[in-house]
Amino acid sequence: MMEEARSLPPIASFVLTKHLACAALALVLLSSMVWLPALFSAIPLLALLFSFVAVILHMLTPALFALIFMGGGMRYTLQVSALVAAAVMALSGFDVLLGLMVGLFYCVLPALAANSLRLMGGVSRSATQLALGMFVAVMVALLMGSQSQSLSLQGFVDHLLAPMFEVMQNGGAQAGVNQIDAKALQQTQVLLSWIMPGLMAFSLWFVWWSNVLLARKVAMRYGFYTGDTGTLLSVRFGKPIAYALMLSLILANVDAGSVQYIAVSLALMLAGVLSVQGIAVAHVWLKARDMNMVIAMMYVLLFIWFMMVIPFIILGMLDIWFDYRRNENPTLGG
């Protein structure tokens, strides 16, 4: 039995249906990492606590725009996005590029993902669209930064990481760290330089996709959502994702320079995306057999041991062709 739809609170209805009020709320969320900790700067402990709260509020901005789309459509969403982008430009000293990036990244991209939810298989469609958009956004941002510094793509990432490792090296030198530890630190820096873009794109993809699903849940609760109602456990990517992963792995091994670096980043992100599908397959299979304790252990192991993700990447890729969930839950696999 479906839960009866509720009416939006009057204040929420007012904010979400008025252009200026909606844009103002988006700006509050976007800028929360600046103004919220500053309110408690005199009390360091509270400032630290509200810094975490500010990050959460900031990361809820995509959910707001997905919700705006579900309630007001694309035209209304684009109008609010334009107001937000214009305000960001004005507040940043008329930095046009920053305003455009905020408008596209925080406003338009989640709205497009929410639009994909209306189609059959919308959960998987929105996840795929967001993965592509997020990877392009991260690579474009890094390429623009590298061009501004006249560096290669990997050189720019090294430049971003350098201050953190300089602090660690200086601290280690003061503490009398030996040469072996210094070499290990250097190897860690090289490894992080290679994996950072891909992990960043995957992390942002997962946050943005979670935001879209959160907005869908709110819209369903208040009765203004129409579209795919599948859960995260129903996600199933298409063959192009698997082929793109295989191609990126080939390029990562046969090419060099920026092409190789981008290929490695793409492979890492797609592997993370497919691991989500593999985890969903394992969860559904174990749930069908009432193995709830094993499910809990699976997530604990994934949390404490990163290498546990590799079997789920393979499982997620195989599921694209074999659809292991079709017999466990017919509504997921036909």
N, C-alpha and C positions, 0 to 999 in steps of 0.2 A: 504494500500500500504506500503510495507516494505521499510525501509530506505536503500538506496544504501550503500554497504560496502565501507569503506575508506581504504586507505593505511596507514600503521604505519609510523610515522615520522622516518627519517633515524636514528636518535640517539636512539630512542626506539627500532627500529629493531636491531641495533647493540648490544645494551645492553642485549636484551632478547634472542639473538641467540648465544652469546659467553659465554662459561662456566665461565671464570674468571670475566668478566664484570658483569654477572648476580649474581654471588656469592658476588662480591664486593658491588653491590647495596643492596643485602639482608643484608649484614653486616652493611651497613650504616643505614638501617631502624632499625635493631635490636638494635644497640648501640646508637640510636639517643637520648635516655633519659639520656645518659652519657655526650656526647660531645656537644649537641645543647645548653642546658642551661648554660654549662660552657663557651661558647663563649661570653655570655652576663652577666657573673657573676658580673662584675663591675657595672652593672645597674640593681638593684633588680627588678624593675617593668618589664623590658624586659626579665629578667631571668625567672620570673614567667609566663609571656605570652608564652615564647618559651618552657617552661616546658609542657604546654598543647599541643603545636604543636608537641613536641617530643613524647608525649604519642600517639597522633594520628598516627604519622609516624611509631612508633613501632608496633601499632596494625594493620597497613596495610601490615605487612610482610606475613600473610597467604594469602592475596589477590594476592600478587606477585607470590607465589608458585602455587596457583590455576591457575593463568594466564600462568605461565611457562608450566604447564601440558597441558593446552588447546592448546598451540602453539607448544610445543615440545614433548609431550608424556611422559610416565612414566620413560623411561630409562634416558632421558635427565634431568628430574626433580630429579631423584635419584642421578645422577652425581653431579648436582649443590648442592643438599642437603648434599652430602658427603663433598664437598669443604667447605660449610658453617660450618658443624659440626667440621671439622678439624681445621678451623680457630678459632672457639670459644674455642676449646680445647687449642690451642696454646696461645691465648690471656688470658685465665684463668689460666695459669700455668699448662697446660696439665691435666685439670680436665676432665677425660674421660666421667664421668657420666653426667656432665653439657652439654658437646658437643652432647652426644646421646639424651638427653632430648630435647634440642633445635632442633636437626635435626628431631626428630619424631613429636614434638608438633607443631612447626612452619612450617615445610617443608612437611613432609610426610602426616600428617593428612589432611591438606587442599587439597593436591593433590588427595588423595583417595576420598574425598568428591566431588571434581571436576570430578573425574572419574565416580562417581555414577550419575552425572547429564546427562551422555550420554544415560542412560537407560530410558525406559518408566516409568513415574512417578518419574523422577530423582530428582525433587525438594524435594519431601518427602523422597526419599531414602537417599539423601545427608544429610538432616536434621537429620534423624534417626541415620545414621552412625556417624555423628559428635557428637550427644548427647551421644552415647555409648562411643566413643573414649575420649570425654572430661571428662566424669565422671570417667572413668578408670584412665586417666592421673592425675586428681586432687587427687583421692584417693591414687594412687601409690606415688605421691609426698608427701602427708601428712603421709603416712605409713613409707616412708623412713626417713622423718624428725623425726617422733616419735621414730623410732628404734635408730636413732643416738643420741637422747636425753634420751633414756631408759624410755620413757613415753608411756602412753596409747594414742590412737588416739585423744580422746577428751582432754586429758591432754596436748598434744602438741598444739592443737588449743588454749587452755587456756593460754599456755605459749606464744604464738604469740600475743594474745590480751592483756596480762598483762601490758606491758609498756604503752599502750594507756590509760587504765583505771587507772593506777597508777598516771599518769599525771592529769587525771580528778579528782581523789580523793584528790591528794595533793592540786590542785587548789581550790577544794571545801572546804577543811579544812582551807585553808588560808582565804577564803571568809566567813567562819562561817556557812557552810552548816549544817543543822540539821541532826539528826540520820535517820529520815525517808527518806530524799533524798539520804543518803549514802546507805540505804538498797535498794532503787529503782535502784541506780546505779549498785549495786551488782546483782540484778535480771536482769538488762539489759545485764550485762556481761554474765550471764548464758544463757540467751535467744540467744544472738549473737553467743555464742560458739556452740549452737545446730544448728543454721541455716546457719552459715557461709560457710561450705563446699558445701552445696546444692546450695546456692545462687551464690557462686563463680563459680561452674560448669555451672549453667544456664547462668550466665552473659557471661562467656567465650564462651559457645556454641553459644549464640546469636551473639556475635562479630565475631566469626570465620565463622558462617553461612552467616552473612551479607557480610563478605569479599569474600566468594565464589560466592555469587550472584553478587557482584560488579565486580569481575573478569569476570564472564559470560557476564555481560553487556558490558564491554570493548571489550571482544572477539567477541561478536555479532556485535558491532559497526565497528570493523575492519575486519570482515568476516572470522575469523578462529575458529568459534565455531559451533559444531554440537551436538545436543542433545535436552533435554527437555527445552522448552521455557516458561513453566508455571511461573506465578508470585508467590509471597509470599502468596497471597490470595488463591492459589490452594493447599496449603500444607494440607496433610491429612495423619496422622500416622496410622500404622496398629494396629491390636488387641494386638500383643505382648507388645506394649507400655502400653496399658490399663491394661493388666494382670500384667505386671511388677509393675505398680503403686499400684494395689490392693495388690499384694504380699508384697511389701515393707511396706505398711500401716499395714498389719497384723504383720509382723516381728517387726515393730516399737512399737507395743503394747504388744507383747507376749514375746519378748526376752529382754536381757539386755547386757550391756557392749558394745564392739566394733561393734558387729553385729547389735544391736539396733541403734547405732550411724550412721553406714553406711546406714542402712535402712531408717532412717529419712532423711539423706542427699539425697539418691536416690529418695525418695518420693517428696521432695521439688523440685528437678530438673525436674522430670517427670511432676509434676503438672505445673511448669512453661512452659514446652514444650507444654503441652496440652492446656494451656491458650492461647498460640499463635494460635493454631488451632481454639479455640473457638472465639477469636477475629476476625479471618479471616471469620468464618461463619457469625458472626453478621455484619461485614463490607459488605460482599456480599449481605446478605439479605436486609440491609438498602439501599445499593447502587441500588439494583434492583427496589426500590420504591422511588428513588430520594430523600432520606432523608439525604441529605448531612450535614445539620445542626446537626442532631442527631448523625451522625458519629463523627463530630468534638467534640460534647459534650461528647461522649463516651470516646474518647482518653484523653480529659481534666480530666474527672473523674478518669480514670485509673492512670493518672499522679499524681493527688493530693490525692487520697484515695486508699491505697493499697488493702483494703479488697474488693474493686470492682472486683478484679481479680477472686474471688472464683466462681461466676456464670459462668465465661468464662471457667474455668477449667472443670466444670460439662458439659457445652455445648460442649467443645472440646472432652470429653470422649464419650458423647452420639453420636456425629457426626461420630465416628468411625463405629458405627453399623447402624445408620439411614441415613447418608449422606444427610444432610439438603440442600446442595447446588446443588443437581442434577437437581432440577426443576428451580432454579434461573439462572443457567448457565450450559447448557448441556455439554459444553466442559470440565467442571470440574468434573461432576459426572456420565456421561454416561446416 
